[in-house]
Protein backbone atom coordinates (compact mmCIF):
# COMPACT_ATOMS: atom_id res chain seq x y z
CA UNK A 1 0.00 0.00 0.00
CA UNK A 2 2.92 2.35 0.65
CA UNK A 3 4.09 2.04 -2.97
CA UNK A 4 0.61 2.95 -4.22
CA UNK A 5 0.59 6.06 -1.99
CA UNK A 6 4.00 7.08 -3.38
CA UNK A 7 2.70 6.68 -6.95
CA UNK A 8 -0.37 8.79 -6.19
CA UNK A 9 1.75 11.39 -4.41
CA UNK A 10 4.21 11.35 -7.33
CA UNK A 11 1.43 11.87 -9.86
CA UNK A 12 -0.05 14.78 -7.91
CA UNK A 13 3.31 16.41 -7.17
CA UNK A 14 4.66 15.90 -10.67
CA UNK A 15 1.55 17.34 -12.32
CA UNK A 16 1.52 20.40 -10.05
CA UNK A 17 5.26 20.96 -10.48
CA UNK A 18 5.00 20.71 -14.28
CA UNK A 19 2.14 23.22 -14.23
CA UNK A 20 4.14 25.65 -12.06
CA UNK A 21 7.56 25.29 -13.71
CA UNK A 22 7.97 27.57 -16.77
CA UNK A 23 8.74 26.13 -20.16
CA UNK A 24 8.00 22.77 -21.75
CA UNK A 25 8.91 19.52 -20.06
CA UNK A 26 8.27 16.37 -22.03
CA UNK A 27 7.88 12.91 -20.60
CA UNK A 28 4.17 12.17 -20.55
CA UNK A 29 2.34 10.58 -17.64
CA UNK A 30 5.13 8.13 -16.75
CA UNK A 31 7.70 10.91 -16.69
CA UNK A 32 5.39 13.01 -14.53
CA UNK A 33 4.95 10.19 -12.02
CA UNK A 34 8.67 9.43 -11.95
CA UNK A 35 9.61 13.08 -11.52
CA UNK A 36 7.01 13.42 -8.78
CA UNK A 37 8.30 10.36 -6.91
CA UNK A 38 11.87 11.65 -7.15
CA UNK A 39 10.58 15.03 -6.03
CA UNK A 40 8.80 13.43 -3.08
CA UNK A 41 12.05 11.87 -1.91
CA UNK A 42 13.97 15.12 -2.44
CA UNK A 43 11.30 17.18 -0.67
CA UNK A 44 10.90 14.68 2.17
CA UNK A 45 14.63 14.44 2.71
CA UNK A 46 15.02 18.23 2.71
CA UNK A 47 12.08 18.54 5.12
CA UNK A 48 13.68 16.07 7.54
CA UNK A 49 17.05 17.79 7.18
CA UNK A 50 15.68 21.26 7.91
CA UNK A 51 13.53 20.10 10.84
CA UNK A 52 16.00 17.76 12.57
CA UNK A 53 19.42 18.63 11.13
CA UNK A 54 20.06 15.04 10.05
CA UNK A 55 19.92 13.58 6.55
CA UNK A 56 17.50 10.73 5.92
CA UNK A 57 16.16 9.48 2.60
CA UNK A 58 12.41 9.57 3.22
CA UNK A 59 9.26 10.41 1.36
CA UNK A 60 6.61 12.61 2.90
CA UNK A 61 3.16 11.33 3.80
CA UNK A 62 0.05 11.82 1.70
CA UNK A 63 -1.02 15.05 3.38
CA UNK A 64 -1.12 18.74 2.48
CA UNK A 65 2.35 19.32 3.93
CA UNK A 66 3.62 16.19 2.19
CA UNK A 67 2.22 17.32 -1.15
CA UNK A 68 3.81 20.77 -0.74
CA UNK A 69 7.19 19.20 0.08
CA UNK A 70 6.85 16.79 -2.84
CA UNK A 71 5.95 19.61 -5.25
CA UNK A 72 8.94 21.67 -4.11
CA UNK A 73 11.15 18.60 -4.51
CA UNK A 74 9.72 17.92 -7.96
CA UNK A 75 10.45 21.50 -9.01
CA UNK A 76 14.06 20.99 -7.87
CA UNK A 77 14.15 17.68 -9.78
CA UNK A 78 12.79 19.35 -12.96
CA UNK A 79 15.39 22.12 -12.64
CA UNK A 80 18.21 19.59 -12.22
CA UNK A 81 16.89 17.44 -15.08
CA UNK A 82 16.80 20.50 -17.36
CA UNK A 83 20.38 21.36 -16.36
CA UNK A 84 21.57 17.84 -17.17
CA UNK A 85 19.74 17.49 -20.48
CA UNK A 86 20.02 21.01 -21.89
CA UNK A 87 22.29 21.56 -24.83
CA UNK A 88 24.54 24.56 -24.96
CA UNK A 89 23.66 27.25 -27.48
CA UNK A 90 27.29 27.73 -28.50
N, C-alpha and C positions, 0 to 999 in steps of 0.2 A: 504494500500500500504506500510506503514511503516513496518508492520510485514513481508511482503514478502522481503523487502530490508534486514531486520535483518536475515532472513533465508538464503538469498543469501550470505550475508556477513559472516554468521556463517559457511556456507559450504566452502567458499573460505579460510577463516582464519583457520578453523579446518583442512582442507586438507593440507595447507601449514605448519601448526604447527606440524602435524603428520609426515610430510616428513622431517622436520628439527630436531625434537626431537629424540634422539637416543633410540634404543630399540623398542620393540613391544608394541603397544597399540591396544587392541581389540576394539570392539564397532560397527564396520560397519559404514554405511552411516549415520544412525540416531545418533549414538554416536559422529560422526565427526561433524554433524550439531549442536548438543547440546553443545559439548565442544567449538565449535567456537562461538556460541551465548553467552555462559558464558564468554568466552575469550573476546568477543567484549565489554561486560559490564565491565569486569575487566580492560581492556585496556583503554576504554573510561573514566572510573572513575579515573584511575591513570593519564591519560592525563589532565583531568580537574583539578585534585588535584595539579599536578606539574606546571600547567600554571597559576592557580588562587590562589592556597593555600586553597581552600575550597573543601569539599567532596560532590560530587553529583553523584548519580547512573544514568549514562547516557551511551548510546552506541554511538560510533563514526559514522560518515556518510559514505556512500559508495563512498569513494575516496581513493587515494593512501595512504594518511596519516592515514585515518580510517582503511584501511586494515592492515597497519603496526602495528598500535595500537592494533587491534583485534588479529593479529598473536602473538604479544608479550603477550597479555593477555591470549590467548589460550595456549601458552607454559607454562605460570604460572599455568593455570588451570590443564594442563596435569601433571605437576610436583606435584601439591597438590593432585591430584587424585591418582597418584602413591604412594605418601606418605601415604594416607589414606587406600589404598587397598593392600599395600605390606605386605607380611607375613615375620615375622622375621626368620632368618636362624637358630636361636638357638633352 
